[in-house]
Amino acid sequence: MALLSELLESIAPRREIFDVQLSDALAALAFLDTAESLRPRLGAVIDWTRADQGHRDLLNEFLGQGSPDKVRAAIGIIVLGYGAFEELLLTIVEKCATSIAEETEFSDLTREFRDEHVYRTGRLLVSHKKKREGVTVIPDQLGRNLGICIDGAEQYSLNTLAFRFEAGVLHCDNIEKLISRLGVDLKWDDVGRSIDLQHFLGEKGVRRCGKEACQRWDSLVSTRNVVSHRGGDTLAISMDELISAVNFCRLFGHAVADAITTTISSKYG
């Protein structure tokens, strides 16, 4: 229980940021929807005699704007939601690796876990020459930590950043592969235990909810890829569907977070 409490505390700030990001996305969608409805009606309810010239100019500019496709203007929200989820998940993986190192003797780590640490550290070291944006690599520190991760070590430090590196596009298969780096398997039944997710999806059974959540997430990731790489002009999606996608992303993110932390705690706690 101590590991679970510490883990939940360590990821709480990122979960809060995740919520804020998606709440802001929903607020932006609501504002855009309201603005489109308000613009053609505004002229009839304004008391122009009480507006100074600066306000008149601003109102006339707003009223004179055309009627852009609000969905096309807002569809990038899908990319924002995916990005918020990605950073949440990668942060959880890194924090889990930190908690494992703090709570587990090196001799108690499986050979598979140790080998994964070596491999992931090597991949991170290779990236040093390429200077990837957003990735800070300190080779001396990585090598030092790797050097003390040996049989019989009483104290050791994992290169926790390495576990989150090169995760790929996070569809459900890659989410499973990412979590397996920590020596555990993510069960979609555990994701399906989220009551909020069950209510949202209209699924009562844990297994059906987990399966439906995975399918829906993969669909969202496919949409994100189209928007990111081709602009999304070919997509047929409504504002209501966009709002639903953002709400789903929030619930899915927290359900996955809960499933991962509970699984890690069960194995290493």
Disulfide bonds with the S-S distance in Angstrom:
none
